[in-house]
């Protein structure tokens, strides 16, 4: 049995997807994410990964992207608040 590298641990892919979703509108973002997930699922299928494992990997990847997206959104709000009140940013 082939064990894929867990999608939820693919940090660069997760961050890339989350940043793209922040940049795209809701409809375009949804299309983009469906394509990303479909491509990943197709690759796993071609490598002989069973459907239940693919579903688990996709669900965990989706959750990881949502967590990073939430973090990026919260950070953007925090930056706007700091800027609005002329509070210097800490490094």
N, C-alpha and C positions, 0 to 999 in steps of 0.2 A: 504494500500500500504506500502511495506517495503522501507524505505529510508536507503541505505547502508552508512556506514561511508565513506565520499568522499575519493576516492583513491588518489587524489592530495594532501591530508593532511596526508597521511601515511608516515611520514618522515623516519622512520627506513627502510621501504620497498623501498622507493625511493632511499635512500642512498645505500642500499644493491645492488639494481639493477645497479645503476650507477657505483659503485665500481667494480662489476662483469664485466660490459661492458668494463671498462678501462682495466681490466686484460685479458679478452678474445680477441681473434682475431675477425675480422669483421664477418666471417661466423659463428663461434661458438657463438659470441655475439648475432647475429641476431636470431639464433636458441633458445638460452637461453631466450631472451626477448619475442619471440613469445610464448614459453612455459609458461612464467610467466603471460603474458596477457591472454592466453587461459585458464589457471588455474583460474585466477581471474574471468574471464567472466563465466566460468562454475559454480563457486561458487555462483555468483550473480544469474545466471539462476536458480540454485537449490533453491534459496531463493525467487524466484518469481519476480525478478527484470525484467522489460520489456527491450526489445532489444535496444530501443532508449536511455534509461538511461545507459545501459551497454556500448553502443558506446561512449556516452558522458564521462563516467567515465574512460574508456580506453584511450580516446584521451587526457583527462586532466592529467592522470597519465603519459602517454608517454611524454607529454610536460614537466611535472615536472622532470622526469628522465633526459630528454635532458638538461634542465637548470642546474641540479646538475652535470651532466657529463661535461658540458661546464666549470662550475666552477672548477671541479677537474682537468680538462685538463689545464686551465689557471693557476691554482695554481702550477701544476707540471712544467710548463714552467717557471714561476716566480722563483721557487726554483732552477732550472737549471741555470738561468741567475745569480742569487745571488751567487751560488756556483762557477760559472765560473769566476766571477769578485771578488771573495773573500769578498763579502759584508755580514756582519753578519745579521742573520735573527732576526727580532723583534718578541717578544712573544706576 
